[in-house]
Amino acid sequence: MDMPGYVKSSENPEESLVSLDLCLYDRTWPHDPNVAYNKPTSEEKMNLAWMRTKSNEARKQEERYNVSTELTLLTVADPWTLKKVMTKCSLGHLKRLVLKESFVHIHILRHLPVDDQMKVQKGPGLTVDVYDHDTDSTHKLLLKKWPKCPCFVLISGWHTCFVTKRGLKKGDVIGMYWDRSESKIHFCVLSRAPMDSAPLPPNP
């Protein structure tokens, strides 16, 4: 009796029937139940790894035309190259903000014209713009080398425009960086000192 969808082999009629139906899987196919056929073999994994690996020739081509097909995660660096904890020295009657010599040399002086460098280090100082990110305001301060001390200071407006106006207190953390494209200092209050949690004395 002929079965629908099946034909016998023309060479050997007694062999098992062959199906003409199209399907993804046939139970008559030999298989090992202990093998997971949907998982790639070790050889397939090696081939995939090889495909993901860029050849030396492809790398040279990218270097030649200054392009890259590699995907990288974008990381944003912390712009505040100077972080300073406010102390009595920065908030006191001297009305100055002391800056590290290394910060001024590396991030500011090297990007200034020679004449401006001389004004800062040996002259009367250089007037610079200081942009306050929190208040969206710009103030003009004087940057100069402090006499007989290996440091630089911001004066002529520091106490009025920042200590008083921003209400800076001991323990507050400020951040600053030099903007080379606009030749100015950026300022921001990064964190405030914890408030005194001691209870107030009772009213008499």
C-alpha positions in Angstrom: 0.0 0.0 0.0 1.4 3.4 -1.0 1.5 6.1 1.7 0.7 9.6 0.7 3.7 11.9 0.5 6.2 9.0 0.4 7.9 7.2 -2.5 10.0 4.1 -2.6 13.6 4.1 -3.7 13.8 3.1 -7.4 17.0 1.1 -6.9 15.8 -0.9 -3.9 12.0 -0.9 -3.3 12.4 -2.7 0.0 14.4 0.2 1.6 12.6 2.6 3.9 10.3 5.2 2.4 11.5 8.6 1.4 9.3 11.6 2.2 8.6 14.3 -0.4 7.2 16.7 2.2 9.3 19.8 3.2 9.7 20.2 6.9 12.3 21.5 9.4 12.5 18.2 11.3 11.5 14.6 10.6 11.2 12.1 13.4 12.6 9.5 11.1 15.9 11.2 10.9 18.6 9.6 13.0 19.6 11.7 16.0 21.3 11.4 19.3 19.0 12.6 22.1 22.0 13.5 24.3 23.3 16.1 21.8 21.9 19.6 21.7 21.9 20.4 18.0 21.0 24.0 18.4 24.2 24.8 20.3 27.3 25.6 18.2 30.2 23.2 18.2 33.7 24.1 19.4 34.7 24.4 15.7 31.8 26.7 15.0 32.8 28.8 18.0 36.3 29.1 16.6 35.0 30.2 13.3 32.8 32.9 14.9 35.7 34.1 16.9 37.8 34.3 13.7 35.2 36.3 11.9 35.1 38.8 14.8 38.8 39.2 14.8 40.0 41.9 12.4 42.8 40.9 10.1 46.1 42.7 10.0 45.3 43.8 6.4 42.0 45.4 7.5 43.7 47.2 10.4 46.3 48.6 8.1 43.6 49.8 5.7 41.9 51.6 8.6 45.1 53.2 9.7 45.9 54.3 6.2 42.5 56.1 5.7 42.3 57.1 9.4 39.0 55.4 10.0 37.8 52.7 12.4 35.0 50.2 12.4 35.5 49.2 16.0 32.7 50.0 18.5 33.8 51.7 21.7 31.9 53.0 24.7 31.9 56.7 25.2 33.2 57.8 28.5 33.1 61.3 29.7 36.0 62.5 31.7 35.6 64.6 34.8 36.3 68.1 33.7 37.0 69.5 37.1 40.8 69.3 37.1 41.1 71.2 40.3 39.0 70.2 43.3 39.5 72.2 46.5 38.0 71.9 50.0 37.3 75.3 51.4 39.3 76.2 54.5 39.6 79.3 56.7 42.5 80.4 54.5 40.3 80.5 51.4 37.4 82.2 53.2 39.3 84.6 55.6 40.2 88.2 55.7 43.0 87.8 53.1 40.3 87.5 50.5 42.2 85.2 48.2 41.9 81.7 46.7 45.2 79.8 46.8 45.8 77.6 43.7 48.3 74.8 43.4 51.4 75.8 41.5 51.2 72.5 39.5 47.6 73.2 38.5 48.4 76.7 37.2 51.5 75.6 35.3 49.9 72.6 33.7 46.4 73.7 33.0 46.7 77.5 32.5 50.1 79.0 32.0 51.2 76.7 29.2 48.2 77.8 27.1 48.8 81.5 27.5 50.9 83.8 25.3 54.3 84.5 26.7 53.5 88.0 27.6 50.5 86.9 29.7 52.7 84.2 31.4 55.1 86.9 32.5 52.3 89.0 33.9 51.1 86.1 36.0 54.5 84.9 37.2 56.5 88.1 37.6 54.2 91.0 36.8 51.1 92.6 38.3 48.9 89.6 37.4 46.5 88.8 34.6 42.8 89.6 34.7 40.8 86.4 33.8 37.2 85.6 33.4 35.7 83.1 35.9 32.5 81.5 34.8 30.2 80.3 37.6 28.2 77.3 36.3 25.7 77.4 39.2 24.6 81.0 38.7 25.4 81.3 35.0 27.5 84.5 35.7 31.0 85.6 34.8 33.3 87.5 37.1 36.7 89.1 36.5 39.4 88.1 38.9 43.2 88.7 39.1 45.5 85.7 38.7 49.0 86.2 39.9 52.0 84.5 41.6 52.0 85.0 45.4 55.2 86.7 46.5 57.8 84.4 48.3 55.4 81.4 48.1 55.3 78.5 45.5 51.6 79.1 44.7 49.3 81.3 42.8 46.2 83.2 43.9 42.9 84.5 42.6 42.2 87.9 44.1 40.3 91.2 43.4 36.8 89.8 43.6 37.1 86.3 45.0 35.6 87.1 48.4 32.8 89.3 47.1 31.8 87.3 44.0 32.2 83.8 45.4 32.7 83.6 49.2 29.9 86.1 50.0 27.6 85.7 47.0 27.7 81.9 47.0 27.8 81.6 50.7 30.8 79.4 50.8 31.6 77.7 54.1 34.4 75.6 55.5 34.2 72.1 54.2 32.5 73.0 50.9 34.1 71.5 47.8 34.6 73.6 44.7 35.7 72.5 41.2 37.6 74.5 38.6 39.1 74.0 35.2 40.7 76.1 32.5 38.8 76.5 29.2 41.5 76.7 26.5 39.1 77.6 23.7 37.6 80.7 25.6 40.6 81.4 27.9 38.6 81.4 31.1 38.2 79.5 34.3 35.1 77.5 35.0 33.8 77.3 38.6 31.3 75.1 40.3 30.3 74.2 43.9 30.6 70.4 43.8 29.3 69.7 47.3 28.3 71.4 50.4 29.7 70.7 53.9 27.3 68.7 56.1 25.3 71.0 58.3 25.7 71.0 62.0 23.1 68.5 63.3 23.6 69.5 67.0 20.3 70.5 68.5 19.6 74.1 69.3 19.6 75.1 73.0 16.1 75.5 74.5 14.7 78.9 74.8 15.0 80.4 78.3 
